[in-house]
Every structure is written in C-alpha cells, then in structure tokens.
Amino acid sequence: MTIFKIGVIGVIGALISLQFKNGKTEYGIYISIGISVFIFFAIMDKLELFITTLEHVNDFLFVDPSYLSTMLKMIGITYIAEFSSGICKDAGYQTIAMQIELFGKLTILALGMPVLLALLETIREFLL
C-alpha cells in the first residue's frame, strides 16, 4: 500500500473520529484504534522487505546475527511503544502514554548494553 493511500485512510479516520468528539467520545476512540491497527498491519509488509534487506546485508558483511536480531527487537519495541503511546494520548491518558514511552526507552537501553560491552571489549583489545 502506498503512503498516499495510508495518508488518505488516516485523514478519513481522523475526520470520522472528530465527528464523535462532542457526543460519544468512546466511538471516536474506537475508530481511531481501528484505523491505527489497520495501518499497523499495512506496515508489516514493509517490515518484511526490511528484514530481507538486512539478511542480504548480513551475507555481505558477515555480522554476528545476534546484533541484527537485537536491532530488529529494538525497532519492534520502538514501534509498539509509539503505537501504544499514541493511542493512549488520543484517549486522553498522557500519563500512561509517558510511562509506556519510558518503559520502551529503558527496554531498548537494556537490549543495547551487551552490544555496548562488546564494543568496549573490542576497543580495549585494540588499545592493548
């Protein structure tokens, strides 16, 4: 699906949700969540292309597969945290959205620690 189609779907979903803002606000939130989930599944197709490209890069560079796996996990965590946070913000729960974002950032930091340690180990080997 092209960005134009996704953009049109998003704008139409926002306009329909806006119609329910004054009366039944929960319907607007449900429509917003439905459109967001639809766009999420449209993105999955693009992620498959990204994963295949990473596999080709790995064939050329001979990178440890655990590093690529860690990078994919970080991308997934980032996307899910932003997605969940955005839905909470739309529903009016900014505090929960901020907590989701903080948890996502700390999880990515924890995932990156082994990579940082391996980098520092490599630097130490060069210095000795």
Number of C-alpha atoms within 10 A of each C-alpha: 10 7 8 9 10 16 12 11 16 17 13 13 18 16 13 15 21 16 13 15 13 8 9 11 14 13 16 23 21 14 17 22 21 13 19 19 13 14 16 14 11 14 13 11 11 11 15 11 11 13 14 11 12 15 15 12 13 14 10 9 8 10 12 9 11 10 13 16 13 16 16 16 15 19 14 15 18 16 14 16 21 17 18 17 22 20 19 19 14 15 17 12 13 15 12 14 22 17 13 20 21 13 14 21 16 12 15 19 13 11 15 15 11 13 15 12 11 11 12 12 12 11 11 10 9 8 7 5
